[in-house]
Amino acid sequence: MKLATVEFEGATHAGVLLPSGFAAAQPLLRNAAPIPDLRALLELPDAIERLRHALQGGQPALRALDALRLRPPVLQPPTIRDFMCYEGHASMGGKWKLPDAWYRLPVFYFSNPLCVFGDGDAIPFPSATRKFDFELEIAAVVGRAGSNVAAADAMDHIAGFTILNDWSSRDLQRDEMAASLGPAKGKDTATSLGPWLVTPDELGSLLAGAELRSHCSLRVNGQEWVRGECGGMQHDWADLIERAARDSRIVPGDVIGSGTIVGGSVAEAIRLGLPARYLEPGDQVEVEVEGLGVLRNSIAAPLPLPAGYRYAAPRTAGKPA
């Protein structure tokens, strides 16, 4: 199934995208309370199986897709853990020698769940950066709570997959990470998720065991800047769930990011000879992943920095590194 969060009549609703329209989950499940997004849906017992059963029971009431606005599948995730699973990206194509820990451990950072954007949304250009970047990623959304989950059981905790664009202020990121902490402010402005959530059974042969193997591309203003695929992870989705849940908790709506695919950022695209540059206000960015759809965003104009603001990125010259 393709599950989505949409907006109509001034409210958001979780439900199922069908070829003929959108079926809201609340009437399908005969739920007394509204179900405003997929987090709320996944918090209900056996929600996905109950939806399947309800759809088999007859023709649901449908809303036309062109009358809806897609929202992020999860409006405010409890957590966003973003991993770094692709050696080619982590090493910048072999430019950097990676530590042994990268090969042994699925490493991640926590991103900001308060600044999540969906398909069609305008992304605010951070006022304190001069080097605004995209990162083409895949995300899994947790559908079942757990602690200390074994890798053998991990895939049962994934409700589905979606596209993730990890917007990044590279100059802020490099500046703060020189102090041996982060990324933090360099990743604080926005994360895009969408356009919808695809359940594992819908992906067929694209999902091989605990790894998704889809072709991926990214276009800016209609020009292709990235082409790659999301297979070849150093640590697969089961590993990421196991690592995230060890001595901790995962809950429905948690977002688990794969990290950037090989070639999935500005610096990598330039190294590969593609016509990339840092993003500018007005740019139109489209991320397409086989089996998951197309996630589209525009870049909005930045707010002016207050006079005397002390924490803007330092002025540096040169090409992306």
C-alpha positions as MATLAB code, in Angstrom:
seq = 'MKLATVEFEGATHAGVLLPSGFAAAQPLLRNAAPIPDLRALLELPDAIERLRHALQGGQPALRALDALRLRPPVLQPPTIRDFMCYEGHASMGGKWKLPDAWYRLPVFYFSNPLCVFGDGDAIPFPSATRKFDFELEIAAVVGRAGSNVAAADAMDHIAGFTILNDWSSRDLQRDEMAASLGPAKGKDTATSLGPWLVTPDELGSLLAGAELRSHCSLRVNGQEWVRGECGGMQHDWADLIERAARDSRIVPGDVIGSGTIVGGSVAEAIRLGLPARYLEPGDQVEVEVEGLGVLRNSIAAPLPLPAGYRYAAPRTAGKPA';
ca = [
       0.000    0.000    0.000;
       0.860    3.649   -0.396;
       0.020    5.449    2.817;
      -0.114    9.226    2.935;
      -0.902   12.250    5.036;
      -2.953   14.788    3.098;
      -4.692   18.074    3.833;
      -8.237   18.995    2.915;
     -10.967   21.109    4.483;
      -8.452   22.762    6.773;
      -7.218   19.574    8.476;
      -4.729   16.775    7.875;
      -5.767   13.140    7.446;
      -3.915    9.836    7.179;
      -5.084    7.283    4.680;
      -4.410    5.145    1.621;
      -3.589    6.333   -1.891;
      -5.435    4.255   -4.469;
      -5.349    4.622   -8.270;
      -8.816    6.148   -8.138;
      -8.346    8.479   -5.169;
      -7.558    8.880   -1.470;
      -9.326    6.822    1.200;
      -9.138    8.365    4.665;
      -8.173    5.970    7.446;
     -10.602    7.264   10.078;
     -13.815    6.056    8.401;
     -12.140    2.900    7.104;
     -11.127    1.904   10.626;
     -14.294    3.353   12.188;
     -12.074    5.269   14.560;
     -13.845    7.744   16.824;
     -10.938   10.191   16.944;
      -9.318   11.895   13.935;
      -6.148   10.291   12.514;
      -4.144   13.356   11.460;
      -0.983   11.675   10.135;
       0.763    8.342    9.730;
       2.294    8.522   13.187;
      -1.201    8.608   14.673;
      -2.250    5.792   12.342;
       0.712    3.570   13.231;
       0.087    4.085   16.937;
      -3.235    2.230   16.533;
      -3.120   -1.564   17.057;
      -2.557   -3.526   13.822;
      -3.457   -0.446   11.786;
      -2.004   -1.539    8.427;
      -3.580   -5.005    8.528;
      -6.920   -3.487    9.547;
      -6.725   -1.084    6.613;
      -6.070   -3.954    4.210;
      -9.050   -5.846    5.605;
     -11.285   -2.775    5.366;
     -10.319   -2.168    1.736;
     -11.146   -5.766    0.872;
     -14.584   -5.341    2.429;
     -15.980   -2.934   -0.152;
     -15.535    0.333   -2.016;
     -14.412    3.104    0.364;
     -15.376    6.740    0.048;
     -12.703    8.406   -2.096;
     -11.454   11.947   -2.569;
      -9.942   13.064   -5.849;
      -6.151   13.322   -5.647;
      -6.057   16.705   -7.399;
      -8.188   18.175   -4.599;
      -5.673   17.230   -1.882;
      -2.419   18.674   -0.644;
       0.228   16.128    0.255;
       1.863   16.700    3.642;
       4.889   14.927    5.160;
       3.871   11.323    5.894;
       4.780   11.955    9.551;
       4.136   15.571   10.508;
       6.396   15.584   13.561;
       8.386   12.373   14.053;
       9.233   11.444   17.637;
      12.865   11.181   16.487;
      14.875   11.384   13.268;
      17.993    9.229   13.355;
      20.045    9.819   10.229;
      22.724    7.206    9.546;
      25.689    7.236    7.116;
      25.702    3.893    5.302;
      27.339    4.518    1.918;
      31.113    4.290    1.782;
      31.429    6.319   -1.413;
      29.645    9.262    0.186;
      31.300    8.961    3.589;
      34.769    8.873    1.990;
      33.932   11.416   -0.757;
      34.796    8.858   -3.392;
      37.918    7.674   -1.595;
      39.228   11.182   -0.901;
      39.016   10.605    2.857;
      40.207    7.549    4.780;
      37.401    6.332    7.006;
      38.064    5.163   10.569;
      37.569    1.540   11.537;
      34.539    2.575   13.606;
      32.640    3.542   10.433;
      32.924   -0.009    9.111;
      32.046   -1.616   12.457;
      29.184    0.621   13.579;
      26.055    2.062   11.975;
      26.754    5.671   13.009;
      24.012    8.309   13.156;
      23.079   11.734   14.434;
      19.729   13.095   15.606;
      18.114   15.606   13.255;
      15.376   18.144   14.009;
      11.814   16.699   14.053;
      10.306   20.195   14.346;
      11.293   21.276   10.810;
       9.857   18.564    8.563;
       8.560   19.452    5.092;
       6.549   17.508    2.536;
       6.099   17.304   -1.204;
       5.529   20.697   -2.807;
       6.669   22.690    0.210;
       9.037   25.649   -0.077;
      12.247   25.076    1.892;
      13.511   28.176    3.731;
      17.014   29.109    2.646;
      19.027   29.435    5.888;
      20.006   33.063    6.386;
      23.357   32.210    8.005;
      24.724   30.009    5.202;
      26.258   30.577    1.794;
      26.551   26.888    0.888;
      23.137   25.207    0.931;
      23.154   21.573   -0.212;
      20.780   18.659   -0.750;
      21.324   15.038    0.286;
      19.472   12.247   -1.508;
      18.472    9.594    1.030;
      15.931    6.880    1.775;
      14.050    6.707    5.070;
      12.281    3.911    6.889;
       9.414    4.774    9.219;
       9.009    2.659   12.332;
       5.625    0.989   12.689;
       6.099   -1.053   15.849;
       7.625    0.020   19.147;
      10.544   -1.893   20.584;
      13.654   -1.899   22.711;
      16.790   -3.984   22.181;
      15.426   -5.317   18.887;
      17.447   -8.148   17.335;
      18.490   -7.791   13.695;
      16.545  -10.957   12.862;
      13.328   -9.241   14.013;
      14.126   -5.725   12.857;
      12.278   -5.647    9.529;
       9.017   -6.415   11.349;
       9.365   -3.003   12.998;
       9.416   -1.087    9.686;
       6.057    0.180    8.419;
       7.423    1.381    5.095;
       9.865    3.519    3.150;
       9.864    7.069    1.837;
      12.242    9.592    0.249;
      14.328   11.822    2.531;
      16.131   15.002    1.478;
      18.559   16.069    4.213;
      19.017   19.780    3.504;
      22.476   20.848    4.691;
      24.295   24.133    5.304;
      27.796   22.932    4.477;
      29.719   25.951    5.752;
      27.870   25.918    9.091;
      28.330   22.152    9.325;
      32.093   22.283    8.740;
      32.535   25.229   11.103;
      30.789   23.575   14.063;
      32.266   20.105   13.426;
      35.759   21.565   13.757;
      34.836   21.719   17.467;
      34.283   17.902   17.459;
      30.502   18.097   17.803;
      27.701   17.830   15.286;
      26.357   17.953   12.674;
      23.784   20.116   14.405;
      23.037   23.672   13.256;
      24.182   22.799    9.759;
      21.257   20.351    9.554;
      18.736   22.289   11.654;
      16.632   24.064    9.023;
      14.759   21.356    7.149;
      14.240   17.700    6.363;
      11.902   16.735    3.531;
       9.942   13.479    3.631;
       7.554   12.091    1.060;
       5.687   12.089   -1.100;
       4.092    9.120    0.697;
       5.040    5.933    2.576;
       5.300    2.655    0.643;
       4.801   -0.545    2.627;
       7.444   -3.269    2.160;
       5.078   -5.674    0.350;
       4.466   -3.041   -2.335;
       8.160   -2.892   -3.257;
       8.457   -6.446   -4.567;
      11.928   -7.363   -5.811;
      13.273   -3.856   -5.079;
      13.443   -4.894   -1.417;
      15.994   -7.692   -1.244;
      16.111   -9.006    2.308;
      16.971   -5.980    4.442;
      18.213   -3.749    1.607;
      16.310   -1.562   -0.833;
      17.808   -1.546   -4.338;
      16.163    1.271   -6.256;
      17.469    3.578   -8.937;
      17.620    7.191   -7.726;
      18.000   10.573   -9.378;
      17.884   14.249   -8.443;
      17.088   17.167  -10.714;
      17.492   20.904  -10.135;
      15.424   23.137  -12.422;
      14.843   20.092  -14.628;
      18.553   19.284  -15.061;
      19.848   15.985  -13.696;
      22.537   16.461  -11.047;
      22.468   13.002   -9.434;
      21.977    9.487  -10.763;
      22.678    6.464   -8.621;
      21.072    3.718   -6.603;
      20.389    2.978   -2.953;
      21.835   -0.542   -2.783;
      25.301   -1.261   -1.449;
      24.800   -0.127    2.151;
      27.615   -0.953    4.561;
      24.932   -1.639    7.175;
      21.452   -2.708    6.052;
      18.056   -1.670    7.423;
      18.003   -4.477    9.987;
      21.374   -3.297   11.289;
      20.098    0.265   11.610;
      17.040   -0.785   13.591;
      19.125   -3.019   15.848;
      21.594   -0.212   16.524;
      18.885    2.423   17.093;
      16.925    0.268   19.549;
      19.860   -1.054   21.620;
      19.640    0.327   25.180;
      16.965    2.699   23.886;
      13.484    2.725   22.308;
      11.993    3.072   18.878;
       8.314    3.977   18.508;
       5.777    4.355   15.680;
       6.584    7.369   13.535;
      10.326    7.360   14.222;
      12.313    8.121   11.063;
      15.463    6.154   10.241;
      17.557    7.737    7.476;
      19.949    5.749    5.293;
      22.445    8.541    4.823;
      23.319   10.012    1.455;
      23.629    7.653   -1.503;
      26.891    7.676   -3.448;
      26.929   10.843   -5.567;
      23.948   12.322   -3.713;
      25.339   15.746   -2.740;
      26.659   18.836   -4.535;
      30.369   18.123   -3.985;
      30.015   14.551   -5.255;
      28.007   15.618   -8.287;
      30.702   18.156   -9.229;
      33.416   15.520   -8.764;
      31.498   13.249  -11.144;
      31.420   15.986  -13.786;
      27.762   16.935  -13.418;
      26.586   20.574  -13.666;
      25.976   21.044   -9.940;
      26.446   24.044   -7.658;
      25.186   25.072   -4.251;
      21.478   25.804   -4.149;
      19.970   29.258   -4.572;
      16.556   30.762   -3.777;
      14.124   29.919   -6.553;
      15.652   26.544   -7.384;
      13.257   23.640   -7.959;
      14.582   20.334   -6.589;
      13.093   16.939   -7.507;
      14.219   13.650   -5.969;
      13.012   10.493   -7.718;
      13.418    6.989   -6.298;
      12.206    3.887   -8.090;
       9.213    2.461   -6.252;
       8.877    5.450   -3.903;
       7.870    8.294   -6.219;
       9.069   11.876   -6.709;
       9.619   14.386   -3.890;
       9.510   18.010   -5.103;
      10.525   21.157   -3.248;
      11.354   24.750   -4.103;
      13.921   26.918   -2.322;
      12.456   30.045   -0.727;
      14.232   33.351   -0.158;
      16.161   33.695    3.115;
      15.174   36.001    5.921;
      17.585   38.902    6.428;
      20.204   38.351    9.116;
      19.896   40.752   12.046;
      22.600   43.401   12.191;
      25.492   42.178   14.279;
      24.523   38.489   14.144;
      27.641   36.620   15.299;
      27.137   33.047   14.167;
      26.943   33.198   10.382;
      29.192   30.864    8.456;
      32.680   32.262    7.838;
      33.363   33.580    4.352;
      35.508   31.095    2.455;
      36.404   30.872   -1.191;
      36.757   27.864   -3.431;
      34.753   24.982   -4.777;
      32.684   22.502   -2.742;
      34.847   20.031   -0.821;
];
